Amino acid sequence: MDWEALCEFQQAIIGKDAVIVVSAAPIYGVKVIEAIQKAFTFFGKALTVDAENWMAHKGTANVMLNIFRHYKTPPEFIILSGDVHYSFVYDVTLRFRRNSPHITQFTCSGLKNAFPEKLIRNLDKLNRALYGPSSILNVFTRRRNMQVKPRKPSIGGGELLNGSAIGVLNISHNTSSVTCKALLSNGKEVEFPPDNDD
């Protein structure tokens, strides 16, 4: 979406109670993977790492983040995305704002093409070490005014779920509870339970 389309989008959602947005690529990506993509893009190799995330496009990313920060943004915001070969769920709130909207982003892998297992495990560990919710490095990112809390999948020890999957989203009647599950191609069902501290 270009700047004009994003402005039209913002006008369309003002005053709504809840919004579901479908985005091909994640709006809130895995920071360490985005940093690697940024480095490859700098050297003219964007296609090598499939650098199509929102944060790779500075102007568009800033407009989208400003939409989330706007005081008339709907209080409940759900983003459904994919275009990566792993799955994850983020709960996002604005820092330093009492009436922050609640943003849930569910990014689910496609039906084919899982990430190399060892590589995704290492990237997951590196991302948690460098860009965890309490990391000082978050001050240097565009989303520094937002708290991004990952939900841990019910299997595995990290935040990223590797494997081909279909995402299942259950929304409560008043949209206060969003349940995310991934149905893996091997028949397993994996939940992303919300943080009990919320």
C-alpha positions as CSV (number, residue, x, y, z in Angstrom):
1,M,0.0,0.0,0.0
2,D,1.3,3.5,-0.8
3,W,0.9,6.6,1.4
4,E,-2.4,7.6,-0.2
5,A,-4.0,4.1,0.2
6,L,-2.9,4.0,3.9
7,C,-4.5,7.4,4.5
8,E,-7.8,6.1,3.0
9,F,-7.4,3.0,5.2
10,Q,-7.0,5.2,8.3
11,Q,-10.2,7.2,7.5
12,A,-12.1,3.9,6.9
13,I,-11.3,2.5,10.3
14,I,-11.8,5.6,12.5
15,G,-14.7,5.1,14.9
16,K,-14.8,1.3,14.5
17,D,-14.7,-0.9,17.6
18,A,-12.6,-3.6,16.1
19,V,-10.7,-4.2,12.8
20,I,-9.2,-7.3,11.1
21,V,-6.5,-6.5,8.6
22,V,-5.1,-9.1,6.2
23,S,-1.5,-8.3,5.2
24,A,0.6,-10.5,2.9
25,A,3.8,-9.8,5.0
26,P,3.9,-9.2,8.8
27,I,3.7,-5.6,9.9
28,Y,5.6,-6.5,13.1
29,G,8.3,-8.9,12.0
30,V,11.1,-10.8,13.8
31,K,13.6,-8.0,14.4
32,V,16.8,-10.1,13.9
33,I,15.5,-11.4,10.6
34,E,14.5,-7.9,9.5
35,A,18.1,-6.7,10.4
36,I,19.6,-9.4,8.3
37,Q,17.2,-8.5,5.4
38,K,18.2,-4.8,5.8
39,A,21.9,-5.7,5.5
40,F,21.3,-7.7,2.4
41,T,19.2,-5.0,0.9
42,F,21.9,-2.4,1.5
43,F,24.3,-4.5,-0.6
44,G,21.7,-4.9,-3.4
45,K,20.7,-8.5,-2.5
46,A,17.2,-8.0,-1.3
47,L,15.8,-11.0,-3.3
48,T,18.3,-13.3,-1.7
49,V,16.6,-12.9,1.7
50,D,13.1,-12.0,0.4
51,A,13.1,-8.6,2.0
52,E,9.4,-7.7,1.6
53,N,8.5,-6.9,5.2
54,W,6.8,-3.6,6.1
55,M,9.8,-2.2,8.0
56,A,11.9,-2.5,4.8
57,H,9.9,0.4,3.4
58,K,10.5,3.3,5.7
59,G,7.7,5.7,4.6
60,T,5.0,3.0,4.5
61,A,6.1,1.6,7.9
62,N,6.0,5.0,9.6
63,V,2.5,5.7,8.3
64,M,1.2,2.3,9.5
65,L,2.8,2.8,12.9
66,N,1.3,6.3,13.1
67,I,-2.2,4.7,12.4
68,F,-1.7,2.4,15.4
69,R,-0.7,5.4,17.6
70,H,-3.6,7.6,16.5
71,Y,-6.0,8.3,19.4
72,K,-9.0,7.3,17.3
73,T,-7.6,3.9,16.3
74,P,-10.0,1.0,17.1
75,P,-9.3,-0.5,20.6
76,E,-9.1,-4.0,19.1
77,F,-6.9,-4.6,16.1
78,I,-6.1,-8.0,14.6
79,I,-3.5,-8.5,11.9
80,L,-3.4,-11.7,9.9
81,S,-0.3,-12.3,7.8
82,G,2.0,-14.9,6.3
83,D,4.6,-14.8,3.5
84,V,7.2,-16.3,5.8
85,H,8.1,-20.0,6.4
86,Y,7.4,-20.0,10.2
87,S,4.6,-18.9,12.5
88,F,4.4,-16.5,15.5
89,V,2.0,-14.4,17.4
90,Y,2.6,-10.9,18.8
91,D,0.5,-8.9,21.2
92,V,1.2,-5.2,20.8
93,T,0.3,-2.2,23.0
94,L,1.5,1.4,23.1
95,R,3.9,2.4,25.8
96,F,3.1,5.3,28.1
97,R,-0.6,5.3,27.1
98,R,-3.4,4.3,29.4
99,N,-6.0,3.7,26.7
100,S,-3.8,1.8,24.3
101,P,-5.4,-0.2,21.5
102,H,-4.7,-4.0,21.8
103,I,-3.1,-5.3,18.6
104,T,-2.8,-9.0,18.0
105,Q,-0.7,-10.1,15.0
106,F,-1.0,-13.8,13.9
107,T,1.6,-14.7,11.3
108,C,1.2,-18.2,10.0
109,S,3.5,-20.2,7.7
110,G,2.1,-21.4,4.4
111,L,1.2,-25.0,3.4
112,K,4.6,-25.7,2.0
113,N,8.2,-24.7,2.6
114,A,9.3,-24.8,6.2
115,F,12.5,-23.0,7.4
116,P,15.7,-25.0,7.9
117,E,15.2,-26.3,11.5
118,K,18.6,-25.5,12.9
119,L,18.7,-22.0,11.3
120,I,15.3,-21.0,12.6
121,R,16.2,-22.2,16.2
122,N,19.3,-20.1,16.1
123,L,17.6,-17.0,14.7
124,D,14.9,-17.4,17.4
125,K,17.4,-17.6,20.2
126,L,19.3,-14.6,18.8
127,N,16.1,-12.6,18.4
128,R,15.1,-13.3,22.0
129,A,18.6,-12.3,23.2
130,L,18.9,-9.1,21.2
131,Y,15.3,-7.9,20.9
132,G,13.3,-9.3,23.8
133,P,10.6,-7.0,25.3
134,S,13.1,-5.6,27.9
135,S,16.1,-5.2,25.5
136,I,17.7,-1.8,25.3
137,L,18.1,-2.4,21.5
138,N,14.4,-1.8,21.0
139,V,15.1,1.9,21.7
140,F,16.7,2.0,18.2
141,T,13.8,0.5,16.3
142,R,10.9,2.3,14.7
143,R,8.5,0.6,17.0
144,R,10.2,1.8,20.2
145,N,7.0,3.4,21.5
146,M,5.3,0.1,21.3
147,Q,5.5,-3.0,23.6
148,V,5.7,-6.1,21.4
149,K,5.1,-9.3,23.5
150,P,5.5,-12.6,21.8
151,R,3.3,-15.6,22.6
152,K,5.2,-18.8,23.0
153,P,3.8,-21.8,21.1
154,S,2.7,-24.8,23.1
155,I,5.5,-27.0,21.6
156,G,9.2,-26.1,21.3
157,G,11.1,-23.8,23.5
158,G,11.1,-20.6,21.6
159,E,8.8,-18.0,20.1
160,L,8.9,-19.1,16.4
161,L,7.1,-22.2,15.3
162,N,8.7,-23.9,12.3
163,G,6.6,-26.1,9.9
164,S,4.0,-25.9,7.2
165,A,0.7,-24.9,8.8
166,I,-2.8,-23.4,8.5
167,G,-3.7,-20.7,11.1
168,V,-7.0,-20.9,13.1
169,L,-8.2,-17.8,14.8
170,N,-11.0,-17.8,17.4
171,I,-12.4,-14.4,18.6
172,S,-14.6,-14.0,21.6
173,H,-18.0,-12.2,21.1
174,N,-16.7,-9.0,22.7
175,T,-13.3,-9.3,20.9
176,S,-11.4,-9.2,24.2
177,S,-10.0,-12.7,23.8
178,V,-8.2,-13.8,20.6
179,T,-7.1,-17.4,20.5
180,C,-4.5,-18.5,17.9
181,K,-3.7,-22.0,16.8
182,A,-1.6,-23.5,14.0
183,L,-2.6,-26.8,12.4
184,L,0.6,-28.4,11.2
185,S,0.8,-30.6,8.1
186,N,1.9,-33.5,10.3
187,G,-1.5,-33.4,12.1
188,K,-0.3,-31.6,15.3
189,E,-2.3,-28.7,16.7
190,V,-0.2,-26.0,18.3
191,E,-1.6,-23.2,20.5
192,F,-0.2,-19.8,21.1
193,P,-1.6,-19.1,24.6
194,P,-1.8,-15.4,25.6
195,D,0.4,-14.1,28.4
196,N,-1.4,-14.4,31.8
197,D,0.2,-11.1,32.9
198,D,-2.0,-9.2,30.4
